[in-house]
Amino acid sequence: MNATVEIHNALERADRESFTRQPPKTLKGQIGYLLKQLGSAKAVAQEIGVTADSVNRYRRGARKHARADIAAKIDDAVRQRWQPQVRKRRQRQAATTGGITVETRARFGYTAPIGTTDDGRFRRLTVHLPPAYARRLFDARDAGASDQQMRHIIADGFKEIYFQDSGARAMGLSDVALNEIDYLDLDF
């Protein structure tokens, strides 16, 4: 499993949970929304991989259904643009006051002092990370962060909050690695 895609997908799912209204469900409604957002049938056609004539047929209702692959592209394009202000407000709140909750089952490894075990093992964790980690995660996503960078931010948060209990224990723990992500879900 590609963890970068998994982390990005988890952030996208969390964004979609913040919608106050559902996006248009009908093909005609979705095309109408995309036309308002992108400005022309030609721009919509380039976005979803069809001709401008096809876009106009969808808009008029002359075609009621698109092929499955085109319908998926249309749905994705609508959801990416749906309620951007709601998304921004929710992300800003998570990055300043609310934080982000990470639920995962993954193999955690860490570097620990001599005499303690540093064997990696699968753990199922649900940890609420402070706003600073949410801000780092959003900034990394917006900057096109790599797989390792996204994992490292979450692993740093787990190290501080879960393993070191915000400075109350395991202070000799120097590095935590997040490997083999079985599943990952984010909520903010």
N, C-alpha and C positions, 0 to 999 in steps of 0.2 A: 504494500500500500504506500502511496506517495504521501508522506506526512504534510508536505507543503500544501498540496491540494486539500488534504483533510483539514488542516488548520484554517485555510482560506474558506473552505466550505462551511466549517463550523462558525466562523465569523459571519458569513453570509446568512446562514440559518438564523443566527441570533439577531441580525439586522431585520430579517423578515418577520420575526416575532414582534417587532415593534410597530408594525403597520397598524394604523388606526382604522383603516378601511382596506378591504381586499381589492387587488387590482382587477381590471376587466377580465371577464372569463370568456366572452365570445370572441371569435376571430375578428368580426367587424369592429367590436369595441377596442380590442387590442391594437388593431391597425390604426384606428382613429386616434388612439392615444399616442402611438409612435409617430404618426404624421404631425401631431401637435408638438411633440418633443423635438423631432428632427427636421421639420419644416417642409420636406418634399417627398414625393413618392420615390424619387431617384435615391435619396439618402436612405430611406427605409429599405428599399430594394437592395442596396449595397450592404446594409447591416445584416439582413436576414438571408441573403444569397438567392434572390429571385429577380425577375424583371420588374420594371416599374409598372408595366401593364398588369402583371399579376397582383401587385400591391393595389392598384386601382380596382381590379375585380373584387378583391377581398373587401375593400372599402365600400364599394357599392352593394355588396352582398350577392354579386353574381356567382361567386364561389363561396360556399358555406363552410367548406372544410379544406384545410391545407394538408399536405403530406405530413406524416408523423415527424420527420426530421425538421421540416420547415416550421411546423407548429411548435416544436420544442425551442427552436431558435427565437421565434416570436415571443413565446412565454418568457424566456430568459432575458430578452431585450427589454420587455416591459418591466419585469421584476427588478432589473438593475437600475431602472430610472424611476421607479415608483416611490413616492414620498421621500425625496431626498432630505427635506428639512427635518422630518421626523427622525430619520436615521442619524443625521448630524447632531440633533439635540440629544438623542439617547447616547451616542458615542461620547459627546462632550460631557454628559453627566457621569458616565462610567469613568472617564479619564480624569475627572476633577473630584468627584465625591463618592461615587458608588462602587467603583472597582468592577472586577469581572470574576465570575465563578467558572472554574475549569473542572469538568468531570472527565476522567480518562481512565482507561485501563491500558497500561504500557509497562515496558520493562524499564526500570530505573536502575542506573548504576551510579556509583559515586566514588570519589576519592576520599578516603578516611585515614586517620592516623594508624600507625602500626599497632597491632593488637586488637583491632576491631575488624569486623567483616566489611568488605566492600564488594561482595558478590552481588551482581545485578539480579533482580527478580521482578516478576510481574506484580504490580500493585494496582488496585482499583482505588482511586482517590477522587474526592470532591473537595476542592479547596477554593476558598474565596480569596482572590488576590487583591491587594490594595490598588487604588487608582493609578499609581505610578506604573504598574505593570500593564494595565489596560492601555494607558497612553503609549507606552513603548510598543505594545502589540499593534495598535492602530497605526502608529508612525511607521513601523516596519512594514506592515502590509501596504501602506500607501507608497512606500519607497521601493516596493517590489523585492522584499527580503527573500533570501534563500531559505531552503528547508532548515538548514542548521541554525540560522539566525532566529527563526520563529520558534524552533524547539528550545533554543538556548534561553530565550526570554521566559518561556513557561517554566523551564527547569530552574532558572534563577528564582522565580517566584516560589516554586515548590520548596527549594532549598531554604529560603528565608522563612516562609510561613509554616510549612509542614515539618520539614526535617529539623530545623533549628528552633522552631516554635517562637519566632520573632526574637531570638537572642536568648532564650531561656535554657537551651540545651544544644548539644552536638556542635559546639563552636569550632571544633577541629575539622569539621566537614568542609572541604575546600571546593569541591566541584560535584555537581549533580548532572547526570546525563539522562535525557529522555530518549529511549530507543524503542523500536518495535511497537508503534502505537496500534493497539487493537481497536480502540474507538476513542473519540474525543468530542466533547460537546462543550460549548461556551454559552454563558448567559450573562447579560449585563443590562 
